[in-house]
Amino acid sequence: MAANSSSSEAMLSCGIHKCKLRCHRITDHSKTQCHQLVSRSCVRQHKTKVVCSRRADHCQRCIVEDKETERLIKRDLKLEEARLQKQEAYSKSLQEIDAEIAHEKRIAGYKREEEEQKKTLEQRKQDLAALKDAQKRADEQKKQKEMLATKAAAREQAKAAQQAQKRVVGDSSDNSPDVGFEYPEDARAEWEHLKRCEGANSKAVDELMAMIGLEDVKQEFLSTKSKVDLALRQGSSLGSDRFSCSMLGNPGTGKTTVARLYAQFLTEVGVIPGTHFEETTGAAVANVGVAGCKKLVDGILNDGGGVLFIDEAYQLTSGNNPGGRAVLDYLLAEVENLRGKVVFVLAGYNKQMESFFAHNPGLPSRFPIEMSFADYNDDELLRILELKVNKRYNGLMDCEDGLRGLYCRIVARRVGYGRGKEGFGNARTVENTLSQIYKRQADRIRRERRAGTAPDDMYLTKEDLIGPEPSEALASCAAWNKLNNELTGLSAVKDAVKALVDSIRENYQRELAEQPPIMYSLNKVFLGNPGTGKTTVAKLYGEILASLGLLSKGEGQRFYPSCCVSMNADEEQWLSKTLRTL
């Protein structure tokens, strides 16, 4: 027992620590677990205290981390599986939609192809009909020549008989005017007479006669047709005749539309064999140069002939297109060489085309036919306005007092005030005016709907058409109120502006009475010492004129005389354009 009272000091199973116990009888401690607390660091550097016998066990913190990592991995895998499923569903849907899009595109492509085929067939039918007509005219011309030869022989025989008999037969009845016959007054009436009495027919001329105005152009078409018909009856050839022409007039007068009709017309009467119509501009031809222009002409020739229409032809000789003069020199030769195959049509504004024709003395003789597109008169502008309103709204839009009534006539007269000036837009000005009318209508309808009423969307009121009465417009004009109520002094300036406004009110009443307006200038000279408000009043004046509809914008541009004096040609042109846009 004495031996057992002390520690055995026997080595435990760990091989590190010895047994400290005294109260047990175990003599072999090699299998006894060591319960000594020891510190350890795992591979992840977690520092913990554990009993010695369990120091080889896995780190609990590592186990917790591994479980958390495993949870996160499982979560991410689940999320990835969901993503992949969605991606697969998206890809499947995308494929189905792409397949449907491709299907619809094929259907649309087939329809376009079908439409193109229809157009091609129709064009081929027209070409065939044109060729048959050309052959028919050639046969008729041949018969006409034979008949003329027979008549010539008969005349020679008659002349010989007359000489033998020594008699002169005079028949004044052939030269007497047809007193009872009433000649048609305008081109349209004359064309109807030709169709009714002589069997004339031309789809192009029918379309031209349906256009508003253009009396001189219509007469030129009839003159050309009469020339061709006479040559056919005479049995003479038109191959050496010149049918290239120039079309002169302000924008919006229908030059491009008439050029297309002229090409169709020349094909119908057999002046040119093909129906090709190529439209371009002077700037575009100048940019492509002689080679590009030759390609255009060759394309027309390869299609059997036709018309080359060059709009704004004066751009060929402008300083901004250095290659234009070479192109023009090339075209001058082709105009002569391709007579009977290609007809060249030049279009542009009167003033610019004058300098264009001065480029080469041979230009006028190569373009002997000149079609002058006069500005539309007030009645024609009214008809254009009516036509465009009915076309836009399929005849459903109604106006206060009607589309031919007082307020629409006032609109047409206001548009016509720009007639005769360079750049007058004609039909385009009508379109721009209608745009302002539609804007006023939209603003009015918005206000009325906001007030709880139900306005008619298909009705144009007096205010929509000609704008508000000047007093009403000035009542809501901030510039007018500022001039009269906020600016001190300037009584003479205020009186001058009020006098102008009174004239505007008087003209408004004269318009309603369909009387000619009082003409006056809106230009003003502001004189005074520095600091007297000249610039401020000038800006207010512009805003007042804009609110009354006399200016498109109320903005102002300040220029000093020294700046204007030193301007070059380009800067002067920029200044002119800037002033026109105010």
Secondary structure, DSSP 8 states (H G I E B T S, - for coil): -TGGGS----B-TTSS-B----S------TTS----EEEEE-TT--EEEEEGGGTTS--HHHHHHHHHHHHHHHHHHHHHHHHHHHHHHHHHHHHHHHHHHHHHHHHHHHHHHHHHHHHHHHHHHHHHHHHHHHHHHHHHHHHHHHHHHHHHHHHHHHHHHHHHHT-----GGGTS--TT----SSHHHHHHHHHHHH----HHHHHHHHSSS-HHHHHHHHHHHHHHHHHHHHT---TT----EEEEE-TTS-HHHHHHHHHHHHHHTTSSS--EEEEEEHHHHHHHHHHHHHHHHHHHHHTT-EEEEEETGGGGGSTT-TTHHHHHHHHHHHHHHTTTTEEEEEEE-HHHHHHHHTT-TTHHHH--EEEEE----HHHHHHHHHHHHHHHHTT--EETT-TTSHHHHHHHHHHHTTTTSTT--THHHHHHHHHHHHHHHHHHHHHHHHTT----TTEE-HHHHH---HHHHHHT-HHHHHHHHTS-S-HHHHHHHHHHHHHHHHHHHHHHTT---------------TTSSHHHHHHHHHHHHHHTTSSS--------HHHHHT--HHHHHHHHHHHHT-
